[in-house]
């Protein structure tokens, strides 16, 4: 299962870099090409959503089937430590899932806004040239 989390981490990282490059000021010449590349990459990157849902179900299944370690008397110290580590990994993975989904949503929204902004600026230029 570790490979799935690495893939999700790389996907979230790529989405974060794209969002950063699209929103940083001063990259106006690069932005048009980056918007085109991002628009073409949005459909394949949509596979992140069902992948995240699958991993979220995996976290839930692991949470429901974990051995209960409610008191210090029922568990050995090593079992208690393993239980705590498992909880921390689940929380970290849930945060990774949330960040991947949020970055995809941001990338989708920002790309749509930049496309609309470009279309509106072309319309304004067209109207200025007509007058």
N, C-alpha and C positions, 0 to 999 in steps of 0.2 A: 504494500500500500504506500510505501514511501515515494515511489516514482510518481504516483498520481499527485501527491502534494507538491513535488518539485515542479511538475508540469503546470499545476495551477499557480504556483509562485511565479514561474516565468511568464505565464500569461498575464497575471496581475501586474508584474513589473513592466511588461511591454505596453500594457494599457496605460499605466502611469506615465511612462516616458512619452507616449503619444499625446496624452492630455497635456503634459507639461510643454511639449514643443508647440502644440496648437495654441496654448494660452499665453506663452511668453511674448512680450512685446518686442518688436525689432526684427522679427523673422517674416516680414511681409512677402518678400520674394520667394522664400522657401515654403510659405504657408499654403500657396495654391497647389503646389505639387503634393504637399503633405496631406491636404484635405482630400485630394483625389486618391491617394494611396490609402488613406484611412477609410474613405467611403467604400473602396473595393474590399478592404479587409474586415469591414463590420459584419458582413454575412457569415464568413467562415468563423469569425470570433464569437458569433452567437452561440456556438456549441459550448461555450463556457457556462452558459446558464443551466442546461440540463446536467452538465458535468458537476456543477456546484450542488445542484439538487441531489444528485446521486451521492456525493460525498457527505452532504448534510444528513441524508438518510443513514449512511454508514456510521456517522457520529452518533445519531440517535439510537441505532441498533446496538452499538457498543455500550452506550450509556444504560440501556435497558437490560442488557445481559451481563453487565459487570457483576462480579461478586460483591456482596454488600460487606462493608467493613465499617460498621457503625460505632463500635466501641473499641477501646484499646485491648480489652480482654479477649475479644473474638479473633483478633488478627495478630500475627507476629509483626515485629517492626518492619521486616522486609516486605511483607504483604501490604502493610499500611503505606510504606514509601512507594511501592509500585502503584497502588491505588491513587495516590496523590499525583504521581508523575502522569498517569493516564488522564486524570482530570485536567492537568495543565496542558497536555498535548491536545486534548479535545477543545479546550478554550482557544488555544493558539490556532488550531485548524478552523474553528468557527470564525475567528477574526479574519483569517486568510480568505475564507469563502465570502464573507461580507465585503471585504475590500475588493475582491475580484468583481463581484456584482456591481458595486458602487462605481468602480472605475469604468466598467463597460457602459453603465448608464450615463456617466459623465461624458465619455467619449462619443456615444451616440448623440447626446443632446448638444454638445459643443459642435460636433461636425454638422448637425442639422442647422444650428444657428449660423455657422460660418457660411454654409451654402446659401441660406436665405439672405444673409448680409451681402454676399457677393452678387446675388440676383438683384437685390434692391439697389445696390450701387450702380450696376449696369443700367437699370431702369432710369435712375436719376441722370446718369450720363447721357442716355438716349434722349430724355426729355430736355436736357440742357442743349443738346445739339440740334433739336428740332426748333427751338426758339430763336 
